Amino acid sequence: MDNPAVKSFAEEVKQNIQNLKSNSEIQDLSKDWLREIHHVKYEYNFSWLGRPIIQMPQDMWAMQEIIWDIKPDLVIETGIAHGGSLIFYASILELIGEEGKVLGIDIDIREHNRREIEQHPMFKRIEMFEGSSIDDGLVERVHGFAKDYKKIIVVLDSNHTHDHVLRELELYSPLVHEGSYLVVFDTLIEDIDEDAFSDKPWGKGNNPKTAVYGFLKTHQRFEIDDDINAKLLLSVAPDGYLRCVND
């Protein structure tokens, strides 16, 4: 970054993010908005290259920044649904132009979703494993698949209970090395109204965020990237962007 103008702009953005960290009014407004839009399934409204992607656009923007910066050999995601995020990650790797791959894991890859994903132009970069992300046999298969890859990003977005996510964190964190990321989606569950998930096995006190906090107590290799929290403002993954700080 030798260009003074480029360096100046980067410093301005850095200062913007620091200002947002200390702006409690904006932070509170963002939390209020997130609580309200949950009830109308806002995050269901989007697609990427023709496939539904059930995520906040802001989070996907953060993910493309991470992928571009790290240029991973492999992105692993638990939870496939319609496959939009797999297509998204694959398309960013395609733009980078190297040999990066995406591995999606789901306990139930529905046939109509599998068919659409397999017919997509970006499927050339995608592999899919069906099974529980915490099943010993499947975990062994994933680690075997990943053994030849050096730079790996892991994204957790399957069952959102505390115990399940904590187990995923324990099982998949060894694949992430210094400088890369372990991303946990739907930590927002902890911040939503207590009755919002009455039909789910997760809710306040039992969700991905509680799992993240429990995991970090005993895993000093990872830390929450507060800059991503601050700059996104609107995210389903507050405190869920975990940066690996050492091996």
N, C-alpha and C positions, 0 to 999 in steps of 0.2 A: 504494500500500500504506500508507494512512494509519491503518488500524485497528491499534492497538497489539498486540492479541492475534494478528492475522494476521501482523504483522511479527515478533513474538516466535517464533511457530511456524516461520516461514521461516528465522529465524536458528538455531533448534534443528536443523532439517534440514541446514542448511549446515554446522553443526558436526559432526553425525553423519557426513556425507560426508568431512569432513576427518579425522575419527578413523579411518574405514575406510581411508583412504589410507595411514595409518601402521601399520595392524594387519596385520603380515606373516603372523601365524598364520591369521587368517580368509582372507586372500588365498590362502595356500597350500592351505587346505582346499577352497576354491572351485575352484582349479585341479585338485586331485586328483579332486573330484567330476565336473568336466567331462570329464576324461580317461576316467573310468569309464563315464559315461552315453553317450559316443560309440559304444561298442561295442553298445549296445542300441537305437540309433536313437531316443533319447528325444524328439528334436525332431520326429519324424514323427507324434507322437501327438495333435496338436491341429488344430482347425479354427476358422474365423471365419465366422460367418453361413452355415454350411453348406459352406464350401469348405476343403479341407485347406490348412494353412499350415505349411510345414516350417521353423519358426523356434522359437527359445527364447521362451517367453512374456515373459521379462524384457526381451528386445530389442524386442518389439512394444509393451511398456509404454513403453519409452524413446521409441520412434517416435511414439506418440500424444502424448507430452509435447512433443516437438519440433514436431510438426505443429500442435498447439494453440497453442504459443507463437509460432510464425512465421506461421501462417495463410497457407500458400503458395498461389499461383495454380496451381502445377503440381508434381506429384511424378513424377519419372521413375525407373523401376526397370528394370535389365537383369536378365533371368532371370524367367520367369513361372511355370514348372512348372504347378501346379494352379490358380494364380490367387488363392490365399488372401490373400497380402499385398496384391495390387491391390485386392481387395474391402475389406480392412482399411483401407487408406489412403483409399479412396473413402468409406467409412462415416464416418471421422473428419471428412473434408471436408464430408460431408453434415450432420453435427452442427454444424459451424461455421456452415454456412448460406450461405456465399458461393458463388462460381462455380468453385471449384477443380476441376481435372481431374487424372487419373492416366494416365500413358503407360507401358505395359509393352512391353518389347522382348525377343524370344527368337528364337534361331536356328531353333527348331522348336516351333511352337505346335501341340501335338497336337490332333486334331480333337475328341476327346471333351472335352478341357479347354476348348477354344475355345467349344464348344457350351454347356457349363455356365456359363462366365463370361458369355457373351452373353445367357443367359436370366436372369441374376441381377438383382435390383432395383437394385443399385449399378452395373450396367454403364452406366447413363446418364452416369456421370462418367469412364468408362474408354475409352481408345483403345489399340489393340495394333498394333505393327509387327513383322512377321516378318523375320528376317535377323540376320546377325552384328552384334553391337553395335559392332564395330570396322571394319566394312565402310564404305568411304568414302561410297558412295551412301546407305547407311542413316543414317550420321552426319549427312550433309547434310540428309536428310529430317527427322531429329530436331531439328536446329538451326533448320530452317525452321518446324517446328511450334511450337517454343518461343519464337520471336522476339517474339511479342506478350505473353509472360508476364514479369512483373517479379520475382516471388519464387518461386524454384525450389529444391526439394530433390532431390538425385540420390542414388539407392541402387544400389550395384553388387553383383550377386549372380548372375553367370552363370558362365562358365569361370573357374576359380580359379587358373590358373597365373600366375606372376609377370609374364610378358611381356604376357599378355592384360589383366590387371587394371591394370598400369601404363599400357598404351595407353588403356584406358577412362578412367583418371584424367586423362590428358593431354587426351583428346578431350571429356570432359564437364565437367571442372572449370570451364571458362570460363562455363558456364551458372549457376554458383552465385556469389551475391554476398554482400557483407558481412552477417553476422548469420545466414546460412542454413547448411545442412549438406550435406556430401558424406559419405555413409555407406558403408563397405565391410564387407560381411558375410564371415564365414568366415575372418577373420584367425586364429581359434583353431587352424587347421590347423598353424601353426608351433609350437604348444604341445602338440600331441598326439603320442603315441608314433610313432616314425619309420616303423614298419611298418603303421600304420593305414590308409594310403592306397596300398598296394602295387598296387592295381588301377586307380589314377588317374594322370593325367599331372601331378598336383601332389603336394606333400608338404613336409617340412621343407626350408627354404632356397629353396622355389619355390612361393609361395602369396600370397594377398592381403596378409598382413602384411609380407612382404618388399617387396612392391610399394608399400605405404603408406610404409614407411621410405625407399625410394628416391625416391618422389615428393616427400616433404617436404624432402628435401635441396635441392631446386631450386625449391620453390614455397612461399615464405614467406607467401603469402596464407592458408594453412591451418595449423591447429594441432590436435593431439589434445585432445579434451575429456576431461580426466582426471576430472572430476566424474562423468561418466556411467560411466566405467570403474569408479570406486570404489563408486558406489551400487548398480550392478547386481550385481556380484560374479559372477553366473552369466550369461555372454554368449558368443555365438559370434563376437562382433565386438570383442574387446579391442583397444584402440588404433585402432579402425576408425571411431569417430565423429569426423569432422573438421569443425571449425567454421571458417567463412570469417571472417577477422578484418579484412580490408580488400579494397577493389576495386583 
